[in-house]
């Protein structure tokens, strides 16, 4: 199984307002960490379910929303 994840801040845990998704705001900075954690959890779940390859795309605004230092992955 190969998986493509297209992550957008409007769909992550806890977002309740457009202000949470606006780059450069305190809410956005907070939710970038949550978006990164959500993606890490999804990738881990897909690998546990048998995925061979997982590709993740940041699909929000300028596509610079992940906190890169918090992404966890294993190259396979």
PQR file with spaces between the fields and no chain letter, atoms N, CA, C, O and H, PARSE charges and radii, in Angstrom:
ATOM       1  N    UNK     1       0.849   -1.168    0.000 -0.4000 1.5000
ATOM       2  CA   UNK     1       0.000    0.000    0.000 -0.0000 2.0000
ATOM       3  C    UNK     1       0.898    1.234    0.000  0.5500 1.7000
ATOM       4  O    UNK     1       1.842    1.324    0.784 -0.5500 1.4000
ATOM       5  N    UNK     2       0.600    2.172   -0.873 -0.4000 1.5000
ATOM       6  CA   UNK     2       1.251    3.473   -0.915 -0.0000 2.0000
ATOM       7  C    UNK     2       0.237    4.521   -0.496  0.5500 1.7000
ATOM       8  O    UNK     2      -0.939    4.422   -0.847 -0.5500 1.4000
ATOM       9  H    UNK     2      -0.168    2.099   -1.510  0.4000 1.0000
ATOM      10  N    UNK     3       0.683    5.533    0.258 -0.4000 1.5000
ATOM      11  CA   UNK     3      -0.228    6.518    0.824 -0.0000 2.0000
ATOM      12  C    UNK     3       0.246    7.921    0.469  0.5500 1.7000
ATOM      13  O    UNK     3       1.439    8.220    0.517 -0.5500 1.4000
ATOM      14  H    UNK     3       1.638    5.613    0.543  0.4000 1.0000
ATOM      15  N    UNK     4      -0.707    8.772    0.113 -0.4000 1.5000
ATOM      16  CA   UNK     4      -0.447   10.200   -0.070 -0.0000 2.0000
ATOM      17  C    UNK     4      -1.299   10.945    0.944  0.5500 1.7000
ATOM      18  O    UNK     4      -2.518   10.780    0.972 -0.5500 1.4000
ATOM      19  H    UNK     4      -1.677    8.529    0.074  0.4000 1.0000
ATOM      20  N    UNK     5      -0.670   11.759    1.770 -0.4000 1.5000
ATOM      21  CA   UNK     5      -1.377   12.596    2.736 -0.0000 2.0000
ATOM      22  C    UNK     5      -1.259   14.034    2.258  0.5500 1.7000
ATOM      23  O    UNK     5      -0.153   14.531    2.043 -0.5500 1.4000
ATOM      24  H    UNK     5       0.321   11.893    1.747  0.4000 1.0000
ATOM      25  N    UNK     6      -2.384   14.698    2.094 -0.4000 1.5000
ATOM      26  CA   UNK     6      -2.413   16.119    1.764 -0.0000 2.0000
ATOM      27  C    UNK     6      -2.942   16.837    2.993  0.5500 1.7000
ATOM      28  O    UNK     6      -4.139   16.786    3.273 -0.5500 1.4000
ATOM      29  H    UNK     6      -3.282   14.295    2.269  0.4000 1.0000
ATOM      30  N    UNK     7      -2.060   17.507    3.730 -0.4000 1.5000
ATOM      31  CA   UNK     7      -2.414   18.106    5.014 -0.0000 2.0000
ATOM      32  C    UNK     7      -2.715   19.597    4.856  0.5500 1.7000
ATOM      33  O    UNK     7      -1.949   20.335    4.236 -0.5500 1.4000
ATOM      34  H    UNK     7      -1.087   17.548    3.502  0.4000 1.0000
ATOM      35  N    UNK     8      -3.829   20.020    5.419 -0.4000 1.5000
ATOM      36  CA   UNK     8      -4.241   21.420    5.373 -0.0000 2.0000
ATOM      37  C    UNK     8      -4.698   21.814    6.770  0.5500 1.7000
ATOM      38  O    UNK     8      -5.352   21.020    7.446 -0.5500 1.4000
ATOM      39  H    UNK     8      -4.451   19.420    5.922  0.4000 1.0000
ATOM      40  N    UNK     9      -4.373   23.005    7.212 -0.4000 1.5000
ATOM      41  CA   UNK     9      -4.655   23.374    8.603 -0.0000 2.0000
ATOM      42  C    UNK     9      -6.134   23.383    8.938  0.5500 1.7000
ATOM      43  O    UNK     9      -6.492   23.169   10.097 -0.5500 1.4000
ATOM      44  H    UNK     9      -3.842   23.650    6.663  0.4000 1.0000
ATOM      45  N    UNK    10      -6.999   23.619    7.978 -0.4000 1.5000
ATOM      46  CA   UNK    10      -8.434   23.623    8.292 -0.0000 2.0000
ATOM      47  C    UNK    10      -8.944   22.266    8.738  0.5500 1.7000
ATOM      48  O    UNK    10     -10.045   22.180    9.284 -0.5500 1.4000
ATOM      49  H    UNK    10      -6.709   23.792    7.037  0.4000 1.0000
ATOM      50  N    UNK    11      -8.190   21.215    8.526 -0.4000 1.5000
ATOM      51  CA   UNK    11      -8.650   19.891    8.897 -0.0000 2.0000
ATOM      52  C    UNK    11      -7.935   19.276   10.079  0.5500 1.7000
ATOM      53  O    UNK    11      -8.132   18.094   10.361 -0.5500 1.4000
ATOM      54  H    UNK    11      -7.296   21.284    8.083  0.4000 1.0000
ATOM      55  N    UNK    12      -7.107   20.039   10.784 -0.4000 1.5000
ATOM      56  CA   UNK    12      -6.337   19.440   11.872 -0.0000 2.0000
ATOM      57  C    UNK    12      -7.055   19.548   13.214  0.5500 1.7000
ATOM      58  O    UNK    12      -8.052   20.258   13.348 -0.5500 1.4000
ATOM      59  H    UNK    12      -6.946   20.999   10.555  0.4000 1.0000
ATOM      60  N    UNK    13      -6.535   18.842   14.184 -0.4000 1.5000
ATOM      61  CA   UNK    13      -7.122   18.803   15.523 -0.0000 2.0000
ATOM      62  C    UNK    13      -7.185   20.185   16.156  0.5500 1.7000
ATOM      63  O    UNK    13      -6.182   20.898   16.197 -0.5500 1.4000
ATOM      64  H    UNK    13      -5.725   18.266   14.074  0.4000 1.0000
ATOM      65  N    UNK    14      -8.352   20.563   16.648 -0.4000 1.5000
ATOM      66  CA   UNK    14      -8.504   21.755   17.457 -0.0000 2.0000
ATOM      67  C    UNK    14      -8.765   23.060   16.752  0.5500 1.7000
ATOM      68  O    UNK    14      -9.104   24.040   17.415 -0.5500 1.4000
ATOM      69  H    UNK    14      -9.166   19.984   16.616  0.4000 1.0000
ATOM      70  N    UNK    15      -8.627   23.128   15.443 -0.4000 1.5000
ATOM      71  CA   UNK    15      -8.863   24.391   14.731 -0.0000 2.0000
ATOM      72  C    UNK    15     -10.353   24.716   14.774  0.5500 1.7000
ATOM      73  O    UNK    15     -11.191   23.886   14.422 -0.5500 1.4000
ATOM      74  H    UNK    15      -8.352   22.331   14.904  0.4000 1.0000
ATOM      75  N    UNK    16     -10.672   25.933   15.209 -0.4000 1.5000
ATOM      76  CA   UNK    16     -12.076   26.336   15.324 -0.0000 2.0000
ATOM      77  C    UNK    16     -12.370   27.668   14.660  0.5500 1.7000
ATOM      78  O    UNK    16     -13.520   28.108   14.639 -0.5500 1.4000
ATOM      79  H    UNK    16      -9.991   26.607   15.495  0.4000 1.0000
ATOM      80  N    UNK    17     -11.344   28.320   14.113 -0.4000 1.5000
ATOM      81  CA   UNK    17     -11.529   29.663   13.584 -0.0000 2.0000
ATOM      82  C    UNK    17     -10.561   29.907   12.434  0.5500 1.7000
ATOM      83  O    UNK    17      -9.461   29.355   12.429 -0.5500 1.4000
ATOM      84  H    UNK    17     -10.410   27.963   14.130  0.4000 1.0000
ATOM      85  N    UNK    18     -10.952   30.725   11.457 -0.4000 1.5000
ATOM      86  CA   UNK    18     -10.016   31.070   10.384 -0.0000 2.0000
ATOM      87  C    UNK    18      -8.717   31.688   10.912  0.5500 1.7000
ATOM      88  O    UNK    18      -7.664   31.523   10.297 -0.5500 1.4000
ATOM      89  H    UNK    18     -11.846   31.174   11.461  0.4000 1.0000
ATOM      90  N    UNK    19      -8.780   32.389   12.030 -0.4000 1.5000
ATOM      91  CA   UNK    19      -7.574   32.996   12.598 -0.0000 2.0000
ATOM      92  C    UNK    19      -6.544   31.944   13.013  0.5500 1.7000
ATOM      93  O    UNK    19      -5.346   32.224   13.041 -0.5500 1.4000
ATOM      94  H    UNK    19      -9.635   32.523   12.530  0.4000 1.0000
ATOM      95  N    UNK    20      -7.009   30.732   13.335 -0.4000 1.5000
ATOM      96  CA   UNK    20      -6.091   29.649   13.704 -0.0000 2.0000
ATOM      97  C    UNK    20      -5.207   29.238   12.537  0.5500 1.7000
ATOM      98  O    UNK    20      -4.164   28.614   12.738 -0.5500 1.4000
ATOM      99  H    UNK    20      -7.983   30.504   13.312  0.4000 1.0000
ATOM     100  N    UNK    21      -5.609   29.577   11.333 -0.4000 1.5000
ATOM     101  CA   UNK    21      -4.942   29.109   10.119 -0.0000 2.0000
ATOM     102  C    UNK    21      -4.187   30.206    9.377  0.5500 1.7000
ATOM     103  O    UNK    21      -3.608   29.950    8.322 -0.5500 1.4000
ATOM     104  H    UNK    21      -6.456   30.083   11.170  0.4000 1.0000
ATOM     105  N    UNK    22      -4.185   31.394    9.901 -0.4000 1.5000
ATOM     106  CA   UNK    22      -3.586   32.537    9.209 -0.0000 2.0000
ATOM     107  C    UNK    22      -2.085   32.608    9.497  0.5500 1.7000
ATOM     108  O    UNK    22      -1.693   32.892   10.629 -0.5500 1.4000
ATOM     109  H    UNK    22      -4.655   31.602   10.759  0.4000 1.0000
ATOM     110  N    UNK    23      -1.230   32.353    8.482 -0.4000 1.5000
ATOM     111  CA   UNK    23       0.217   32.386    8.702 -0.0000 2.0000
ATOM     112  C    UNK    23       0.670   33.693    9.354  0.5500 1.7000
ATOM     113  O    UNK    23       0.220   34.783    9.003 -0.5500 1.4000
ATOM     114  H    UNK    23      -1.548   32.123    7.562  0.4000 1.0000
ATOM     115  N    UNK    24       1.582   33.535   10.319 -0.4000 1.5000
ATOM     116  CA   UNK    24       2.158   34.674   11.006 -0.0000 2.0000
ATOM     117  C    UNK    24       1.460   35.070   12.288  0.5500 1.7000
ATOM     118  O    UNK    24       1.966   35.921   13.020 -0.5500 1.4000
ATOM     119  H    UNK    24       1.948   32.649   10.604  0.4000 1.0000
ATOM     120  N    UNK    25       0.305   34.476   12.585 -0.4000 1.5000
ATOM     121  CA   UNK    25      -0.430   34.821   13.813 -0.0000 2.0000
ATOM     122  C    UNK    25      -0.030   33.858   14.939  0.5500 1.7000
ATOM     123  O    UNK    25       0.487   32.773   14.672 -0.5500 1.4000
ATOM     124  H    UNK    25      -0.106   33.785   11.991  0.4000 1.0000
ATOM     125  N    UNK    26      -0.270   34.251   16.193 -0.4000 1.5000
ATOM     126  CA   UNK    26       0.031   33.334   17.304 -0.0000 2.0000
ATOM     127  C    UNK    26      -0.731   32.009   17.199  0.5500 1.7000
ATOM     128  O    UNK    26      -0.185   30.952   17.516 -0.5500 1.4000
ATOM     129  H    UNK    26      -0.691   35.132   16.410  0.4000 1.0000
ATOM     130  N    UNK    27      -1.985   32.066   16.755 -0.4000 1.5000
ATOM     131  CA   UNK    27      -2.753   30.834   16.596 -0.0000 2.0000
ATOM     132  C    UNK    27      -2.134   29.913   15.572  0.5500 1.7000
ATOM     133  O    UNK    27      -2.044   28.705   15.793 -0.5500 1.4000
ATOM     134  H    UNK    27      -2.428   32.925   16.497  0.4000 1.0000
ATOM     135  N    UNK    28      -1.707   30.469   14.451 -0.4000 1.5000
ATOM     136  CA   UNK    28      -1.070   29.670   13.397 -0.0000 2.0000
ATOM     137  C    UNK    28       0.196   29.011   13.920  0.5500 1.7000
ATOM     138  O    UNK    28       0.433   27.831   13.662 -0.5500 1.4000
ATOM     139  H    UNK    28      -1.780   31.449   14.271  0.4000 1.0000
ATOM     140  N    UNK    29       1.010   29.758   14.650 -0.4000 1.5000
ATOM     141  CA   UNK    29       2.246   29.192   15.180 -0.0000 2.0000
ATOM     142  C    UNK    29       1.943   28.013   16.108  0.5500 1.7000
ATOM     143  O    UNK    29       2.642   27.000   16.080 -0.5500 1.4000
ATOM     144  H    UNK    29       0.818   30.717   14.860  0.4000 1.0000
ATOM     145  N    UNK    30       0.915   28.147   16.919 -0.4000 1.5000
ATOM     146  CA   UNK    30       0.493   27.058   17.805 -0.0000 2.0000
ATOM     147  C    UNK    30       0.020   25.846   17.000  0.5500 1.7000
ATOM     148  O    UNK    30       0.420   24.715   17.277 -0.5500 1.4000
ATOM     149  H    UNK    30       0.347   28.970   16.942  0.4000 1.0000
ATOM     150  N    UNK    31      -0.833   26.090   16.005 -0.4000 1.5000
ATOM     151  CA   UNK    31      -1.428   24.984   15.260 -0.0000 2.0000
ATOM     152  C    UNK    31      -0.465   24.342   14.267  0.5500 1.7000
ATOM     153  O    UNK    31      -0.720   23.227   13.813 -0.5500 1.4000
ATOM     154  H    UNK    31      -1.158   27.008   15.781  0.4000 1.0000
ATOM     155  N    UNK    32       0.626   25.003   13.919 -0.4000 1.5000
ATOM     156  CA   UNK    32       1.653   24.342   13.092 -0.0000 2.0000
ATOM     157  C    UNK    32       2.189   23.114   13.824  0.5500 1.7000
ATOM     158  O    UNK    32       2.414   22.068   13.216 -0.5500 1.4000
ATOM     159  H    UNK    32       0.833   25.909   14.288  0.4000 1.0000
ATOM     160  N    UNK    33       2.393   23.250   15.139 -0.4000 1.5000
ATOM     161  CA   UNK    33       2.902   22.121   15.930 -0.0000 2.0000
ATOM     162  C    UNK    33       1.879   20.991   15.971  0.5500 1.7000
ATOM     163  O    UNK    33       2.239   19.817   15.887 -0.5500 1.4000
ATOM     164  H    UNK    33       2.210   24.100   15.634  0.4000 1.0000
ATOM     165  N    UNK    34       0.617   21.345   16.099 -0.4000 1.5000
ATOM     166  CA   UNK    34      -0.433   20.331   16.130 -0.0000 2.0000
ATOM     167  C    UNK    34      -0.569   19.663   14.758  0.5500 1.7000
ATOM     168  O    UNK    34      -0.750   18.448   14.676 -0.5500 1.4000
ATOM     169  H    UNK    34       0.325   22.299   16.168  0.4000 1.0000
ATOM     170  N    UNK    35      -0.484   20.447   13.689 -0.4000 1.5000
ATOM     171  CA   UNK    35      -0.537   19.884   12.338 -0.0000 2.0000
ATOM     172  C    UNK    35       0.594   18.872   12.143  0.5500 1.7000
ATOM     173  O    UNK    35       0.381   17.797   11.584 -0.5500 1.4000
ATOM     174  H    UNK    35      -0.338   21.433   13.756  0.4000 1.0000
ATOM     175  N    UNK    36       1.783   19.219   12.601 -0.4000 1.5000
ATOM     176  CA   UNK    36       2.935   18.324   12.485 -0.0000 2.0000
ATOM     177  C    UNK    36       2.696   17.039   13.277  0.5500 1.7000
ATOM     178  O    UNK    36       2.997   15.947   12.795 -0.5500 1.4000
ATOM     179  H    UNK    36       1.956   20.093   13.055  0.4000 1.0000
ATOM     180  N    UNK    37       2.159   17.165   14.486 -0.4000 1.5000
ATOM     181  CA   UNK    37       1.871   15.983   15.311 -0.0000 2.0000
ATOM     182  C    UNK    37       0.787   15.116   14.676  0.5500 1.7000
ATOM     183  O    UNK    37       0.882   13.889   14.703 -0.5500 1.4000
ATOM     184  H    UNK    37       1.914   18.052   14.878  0.4000 1.0000
ATOM     185  N    UNK    38      -0.244   15.742   14.105 -0.4000 1.5000
ATOM     186  CA   UNK    38      -1.302   14.980   13.425 -0.0000 2.0000
ATOM     187  C    UNK    38      -0.728   14.179   12.260  0.5500 1.7000
ATOM     188  O    UNK    38      -1.070   13.012   12.073 -0.5500 1.4000
ATOM     189  H    UNK    38      -0.322   16.739   14.083  0.4000 1.0000
ATOM     190  N    UNK    39       0.138   14.805   11.486 -0.4000 1.5000
ATOM     191  CA   UNK    39       0.744   14.112   10.341 -0.0000 2.0000
ATOM     192  C    UNK    39       1.644   12.976   10.823  0.5500 1.7000
ATOM     193  O    UNK    39       1.617   11.883   10.257 -0.5500 1.4000
ATOM     194  H    UNK    39       0.417   15.754   11.638  0.4000 1.0000
ATOM     195  N    UNK    40       2.432   13.224   11.853 -0.4000 1.5000
ATOM     196  CA   UNK    40       3.276   12.153   12.401 -0.0000 2.0000
ATOM     197  C    UNK    40       2.429   10.964   12.836  0.5500 1.7000
ATOM     198  O    UNK    40       2.794    9.818   12.572 -0.5500 1.4000
ATOM     199  H    UNK    40       2.454   14.112   12.313  0.4000 1.0000
ATOM     200  N    UNK    41       1.314   11.215   13.492 -0.4000 1.5000
ATOM     201  CA   UNK    41       0.434   10.135   13.948 -0.0000 2.0000
ATOM     202  C    UNK    41      -0.167    9.374   12.764  0.5500 1.7000
ATOM     203  O    UNK    41      -0.262    8.147   12.787 -0.5500 1.4000
ATOM     204  H    UNK    41       1.017   12.146   13.706  0.4000 1.0000
ATOM     205  N    UNK    42      -0.567   10.109   11.741 -0.4000 1.5000
ATOM     206  CA   UNK    42      -1.141    9.451   10.558 -0.0000 2.0000
ATOM     207  C    UNK    42      -0.105    8.573    9.865  0.5500 1.7000
ATOM     208  O    UNK    42      -0.403    7.440    9.489 -0.5500 1.4000
ATOM     209  H    UNK    42      -0.491   11.106   11.723  0.4000 1.0000
ATOM     210  N    UNK    43       1.097    9.085    9.696 -0.4000 1.5000
ATOM     211  CA   UNK    43       2.157    8.306    9.042 -0.0000 2.0000
ATOM     212  C    UNK    43       2.450    7.049    9.850  0.5500 1.7000
ATOM     213  O    UNK    43       2.559    5.961    9.285 -0.5500 1.4000
ATOM     214  H    UNK    43       1.339   10.006   10.001  0.4000 1.0000
ATOM     215  N    UNK    44       2.579    7.190   11.160 -0.4000 1.5000
ATOM     216  CA   UNK    44       2.838    6.027   12.009 -0.0000 2.0000
ATOM     217  C    UNK    44       1.725    4.993   11.864  0.5500 1.7000
ATOM     218  O    UNK    44       1.997    3.797   11.755 -0.5500 1.4000
ATOM     219  H    UNK    44       2.491    8.074   11.619  0.4000 1.0000
ATOM     220  N    UNK    45       0.478    5.449   11.861 -0.4000 1.5000
ATOM     221  CA   UNK    45      -0.652    4.537   11.707 -0.0000 2.0000
ATOM     222  C    UNK    45      -0.651    3.820   10.372  0.5500 1.7000
ATOM     223  O    UNK    45      -0.936    2.625   10.301 -0.5500 1.4000
ATOM     224  H    UNK    45       0.257    6.421   11.949  0.4000 1.0000
ATOM     225  N    UNK    46      -0.331    4.553    9.312 -0.4000 1.5000
ATOM     226  CA   UNK    46      -0.284    3.909    7.997 -0.0000 2.0000
ATOM     227  C    UNK    46       0.819    2.865    7.924  0.5500 1.7000
ATOM     228  O    UNK    46       0.610    1.790    7.362 -0.5500 1.4000
ATOM     229  H    UNK    46      -0.099    5.524    9.370  0.4000 1.0000
ATOM     230  N    UNK    47       1.997    3.163    8.484 -0.4000 1.5000
ATOM     231  CA   UNK    47       3.065    2.164    8.485 -0.0000 2.0000
ATOM     232  C    UNK    47       2.682    0.944    9.312  0.5500 1.7000
ATOM     233  O    UNK    47       2.965   -0.187    8.917 -0.5500 1.4000
ATOM     234  H    UNK    47       2.166    4.037    8.940  0.4000 1.0000
ATOM     235  N    UNK    48       2.039    1.165   10.458 -0.4000 1.5000
ATOM     236  CA   UNK    48       1.598    0.028   11.281 -0.0000 2.0000
ATOM     237  C    UNK    48       0.558   -0.812   10.555  0.5500 1.7000
ATOM     238  O    UNK    48       0.444   -2.012   10.805 -0.5500 1.4000
ATOM     239  H    UNK    48       1.808    2.084   10.779  0.4000 1.0000
ATOM     240  N    UNK    49      -0.204   -0.185    9.653 -0.4000 1.5000
ATOM     241  CA   UNK    49      -1.229   -0.904    8.889 -0.0000 2.0000
ATOM     242  C    UNK    49      -0.662   -1.547    7.629  0.5500 1.7000
ATOM     243  O    UNK    49      -1.396   -2.181    6.871 -0.5500 1.4000
ATOM     244  H    UNK    49      -0.111    0.790    9.451  0.4000 1.0000
ATOM     245  N    UNK    50       0.636   -1.387    7.402 -0.4000 1.5000
ATOM     246  CA   UNK    50       1.254   -2.069    6.274 -0.0000 2.0000
ATOM     247  C    UNK    50       1.675   -1.199    5.106  0.5500 1.7000
ATOM     248  O    UNK    50       2.083   -1.720    4.068 -0.5500 1.4000
ATOM     249  H    UNK    50       1.233   -0.871    8.018  0.4000 1.0000
ATOM     250  N    UNK    51       1.586    0.097    5.248 -0.4000 1.5000
ATOM     251  CA   UNK    51       2.022    0.968    4.149 -0.0000 2.0000
ATOM     252  C    UNK    51       3.499    0.754    3.875  0.5500 1.7000
ATOM     253  O    UNK    51       4.300    0.568    4.790 -0.5500 1.4000
ATOM     254  H    UNK    51       1.255    0.520    6.091  0.4000 1.0000
ATOM     255  N    UNK    52       3.838    0.784    2.604 -0.4000 1.5000
ATOM     256  CA   UNK    52       5.243    0.650    2.200 -0.0000 2.0000
ATOM     257  C    UNK    52       5.860    2.019    1.948  0.5500 1.7000
ATOM     258  O    UNK    52       7.049    2.229    2.191 -0.5500 1.4000
ATOM     259  H    UNK    52       3.186    0.935    1.860  0.4000 1.0000
ATOM     260  N    UNK    53       5.048    2.942    1.462 -0.4000 1.5000
ATOM     261  CA   UNK    53       5.514    4.288    1.144 -0.0000 2.0000
ATOM     262  C    UNK    53       4.455    5.283    1.573  0.5500 1.7000
ATOM     263  O    UNK    53       3.265    5.076    1.336 -0.5500 1.4000
ATOM     264  H    UNK    53       4.082    2.771    1.264  0.4000 1.0000
ATOM     265  N    UNK    54       4.887    6.360    2.202 -0.4000 1.5000
ATOM     266  CA   UNK    54       3.981    7.447    2.568 -0.0000 2.0000
ATOM     267  C    UNK    54       4.609    8.752    2.122  0.5500 1.7000
ATOM     268  O    UNK    54       5.755    9.047    2.460 -0.5500 1.4000
ATOM     269  H    UNK    54       5.854    6.528    2.395  0.4000 1.0000
ATOM     270  N    UNK    55       3.861    9.526    1.370 -0.4000 1.5000
ATOM     271  CA   UNK    55       4.294   10.847    0.916 -0.0000 2.0000
ATOM     272  C    UNK    55       3.363   11.861    1.558  0.5500 1.7000
ATOM     273  O    UNK    55       2.144   11.693    1.544 -0.5500 1.4000
ATOM     274  H    UNK    55       2.930    9.286    1.096  0.4000 1.0000
ATOM     275  N    UNK    56       3.945   12.921    2.123 -0.4000 1.5000
ATOM     276  CA   UNK    56       3.158   13.949    2.796 -0.0000 2.0000
ATOM     277  C    UNK    56       3.351   15.273    2.079  0.5500 1.7000
ATOM     278  O    UNK    56       4.474   15.688    1.792 -0.5500 1.4000
ATOM     279  H    UNK    56       4.936   13.057    2.134  0.4000 1.0000
ATOM     280  N    UNK    57       2.230   15.928    1.795 -0.4000 1.5000
ATOM     281  CA   UNK    57       2.259   17.243    1.163 -0.0000 2.0000
ATOM     282  C    UNK    57       1.621   18.262    2.090  0.5500 1.7000
ATOM     283  O    UNK    57       0.517   18.044    2.588 -0.5500 1.4000
ATOM     284  H    UNK    57       1.318   15.591    2.028  0.4000 1.0000
ATOM     285  N    UNK    58       2.306   19.367    2.325 -0.4000 1.5000
ATOM     286  CA   UNK    58       1.758   20.493    3.075 -0.0000 2.0000
ATOM     287  C    UNK    58       0.937   21.305    2.078  0.5500 1.7000
ATOM     288  O    UNK    58       1.488   21.879    1.138 -0.5500 1.4000
ATOM     289  H    UNK    58       3.203   19.544    1.920  0.4000 1.0000
ATOM     290  N    UNK    59      -0.364   21.353    2.279 -0.4000 1.5000
ATOM     291  CA   UNK    59      -1.266   21.946    1.285 -0.0000 2.0000
ATOM     292  C    UNK    59      -1.887   23.265    1.733  0.5500 1.7000
ATOM     293  O    UNK    59      -2.854   23.719    1.121 -0.5500 1.4000
ATOM     294  H    UNK    59      -0.812   20.887    3.043  0.4000 1.0000
ATOM     295  N    UNK    60      -1.360   23.891    2.782 -0.4000 1.5000
ATOM     296  CA   UNK    60      -1.971   25.122    3.281 -0.0000 2.0000
ATOM     297  C    UNK    60      -1.129   26.345    2.924  0.5500 1.7000
ATOM     298  O    UNK    60       0.086   26.357    3.125 -0.5500 1.4000
ATOM     299  H    UNK    60      -0.575   23.522    3.279  0.4000 1.0000
ATOM     300  N    UNK    61      -1.786   27.368    2.396 -0.4000 1.5000
ATOM     301  CA   UNK    61      -1.200   28.688    2.149 -0.0000 2.0000
ATOM     302  C    UNK    61       0.137   28.573    1.411  0.5500 1.7000
ATOM     303  O    UNK    61       0.191   28.078    0.285 -0.5500 1.4000
ATOM     304  H    UNK    61      -2.773   27.359    2.233  0.4000 1.0000
ATOM     305  N    UNK    62       1.205   29.029    2.051 -0.4000 1.5000
ATOM     306  CA   UNK    62       2.515   29.043    1.396 -0.0000 2.0000
ATOM     307  C    UNK    62       3.239   27.700    1.473  0.5500 1.7000
ATOM     308  O    UNK    62       4.392   27.585    1.056 -0.5500 1.4000
ATOM     309  H    UNK    62       1.161   29.430    2.965  0.4000 1.0000
ATOM     310  N    UNK    63       2.565   26.699    2.002 -0.4000 1.5000
ATOM     311  CA   UNK    63       3.089   25.340    2.132 -0.0000 2.0000
ATOM     312  C    UNK    63       4.354   25.291    2.990  0.5500 1.7000
ATOM     313  O    UNK    63       5.266   24.507    2.727 -0.5500 1.4000
ATOM     314  H    UNK    63       1.629   26.792    2.341  0.4000 1.0000
ATOM     315  N    UNK    64       4.393   26.136    4.015 -0.4000 1.5000
ATOM     316  CA   UNK    64       5.505   26.148    4.963 -0.0000 2.0000
ATOM     317  C    UNK    64       4.948   26.114    6.380  0.5500 1.7000
ATOM     318  O    UNK    64       5.278   26.960    7.211 -0.5500 1.4000
ATOM     319  H    UNK    64       3.652   26.773    4.229  0.4000 1.0000
ATOM     320  N    UNK    65       4.110   25.137    6.637 -0.4000 1.5000
ATOM     321  CA   UNK    65       3.392   25.066    7.903 -0.0000 2.0000
ATOM     322  C    UNK    65       3.922   24.023    8.868  0.5500 1.7000
ATOM     323  O    UNK    65       3.762   24.173   10.079 -0.5500 1.4000
ATOM     324  H    UNK    65       3.842   24.450    5.961  0.4000 1.0000
ATOM     325  N    UNK    66       4.546   22.975    8.366 -0.4000 1.5000
ATOM     326  CA   UNK    66       5.089   21.962    9.261 -0.0000 2.0000
ATOM     327  C    UNK    66       6.246   22.548   10.055  0.5500 1.7000
ATOM     328  O    UNK    66       6.981   23.403    9.561 -0.5500 1.4000
ATOM     329  H    UNK    66       4.676   22.853    7.382  0.4000 1.0000
ATOM     330  N    UNK    67       6.401   22.082   11.285 -0.4000 1.5000
ATOM     331  CA   UNK    67       7.609   22.386   12.054 -0.0000 2.0000
ATOM     332  C    UNK    67       8.568   21.245   11.719  0.5500 1.7000
ATOM     333  O    UNK    67       8.474   20.155   12.283 -0.5500 1.4000
ATOM     334  H    UNK    67       5.804   21.387   11.687  0.4000 1.0000
ATOM     335  N    UNK    68       9.475   21.505   10.809 -0.4000 1.5000
ATOM     336  CA   UNK    68      10.309   20.457   10.227 -0.0000 2.0000
ATOM     337  C    UNK    68      11.079   19.685   11.299  0.5500 1.7000
ATOM     338  O    UNK    68      11.232   18.468   11.193 -0.5500 1.4000
ATOM     339  H    UNK    68       9.551   22.391   10.350  0.4000 1.0000
ATOM     340  N    UNK    69      11.560   20.373   12.319 -0.4000 1.5000
ATOM     341  CA   UNK    69      12.316   19.693   13.378 -0.0000 2.0000
ATOM     342  C    UNK    69      11.461   18.711   14.171  0.5500 1.7000
ATOM     343  O    UNK    69      12.003   17.858   14.874 -0.5500 1.4000
ATOM     344  H    UNK    69      11.437   21.361   12.406  0.4000 1.0000
ATOM     345  N    UNK    70      10.137   18.814   14.073 -0.4000 1.5000
ATOM     346  CA   UNK    70       9.246   17.920   14.810 -0.0000 2.0000
ATOM     347  C    UNK    70       8.709   16.772   13.950  0.5500 1.7000
ATOM     348  O    UNK    70       8.050   15.870   14.468 -0.5500 1.4000
ATOM     349  H    UNK    70       9.696   19.507   13.503  0.4000 1.0000
ATOM     350  N    UNK    71       8.981   16.796   12.656 -0.4000 1.5000
ATOM     351  CA   UNK    71       8.554   15.686   11.807 -0.0000 2.0000
ATOM     352  C    UNK    71       9.389   14.446   12.150  0.5500 1.7000
ATOM     353  O    UNK    71      10.610   14.517   12.292 -0.5500 1.4000
ATOM     354  H    UNK    71       9.516   17.529   12.235  0.4000 1.0000
ATOM     355  N    UNK    72       8.705   13.325   12.276 -0.4000 1.5000
ATOM     356  CA   UNK    72       9.410   12.069   12.535 -0.0000 2.0000
ATOM     357  C    UNK    72       9.149   11.141   11.359  0.5500 1.7000
ATOM     358  O    UNK    72       8.021   11.015   10.882 -0.5500 1.4000
ATOM     359  H    UNK    72       7.713   13.267   12.160  0.4000 1.0000
ATOM     360  N    UNK    73      10.179   10.519   10.918 -0.4000 1.5000
ATOM     361  CA   UNK    73      10.032    9.595    9.803 -0.0000 2.0000
ATOM     362  C    UNK    73      11.243    8.690    9.759  0.5500 1.7000
ATOM     363  O    UNK    73      12.283    8.969   10.355 -0.5500 1.4000
ATOM     364  H    UNK    73      11.095   10.621   11.305  0.4000 1.0000
ATOM     365  N    UNK    74      11.080    7.624    9.053 -0.4000 1.5000
ATOM     366  CA   UNK    74      12.169    6.695    8.836 -0.0000 2.0000
ATOM     367  C    UNK    74      12.243    6.441    7.349  0.5500 1.7000
ATOM     368  O    UNK    74      11.260    6.010    6.747 -0.5500 1.4000
ATOM     369  H    UNK    74      10.235    7.397    8.568  0.4000 1.0000
ATOM     370  N    UNK    75      13.376    6.696    6.750 -0.4000 1.5000
ATOM     371  CA   UNK    75      13.530    6.432    5.333 -0.0000 2.0000
ATOM     372  C    UNK    75      13.586    4.930    5.123  0.5500 1.7000
ATOM     373  O    UNK    75      14.344    4.225    5.789 -0.5500 1.4000
ATOM     374  H    UNK    75      14.175    7.046    7.240  0.4000 1.0000
ATOM     375  N    UNK    76      12.778    4.450    4.193 -0.4000 1.5000
ATOM     376  CA   UNK    76      12.729    3.013    3.919 -0.0000 2.0000
ATOM     377  C    UNK    76      13.058    2.744    2.481  0.5500 1.7000
ATOM     378  O    UNK    76      13.068    1.589    2.056 -0.5500 1.4000
ATOM     379  H    UNK    76      12.162    5.022    3.652  0.4000 1.0000
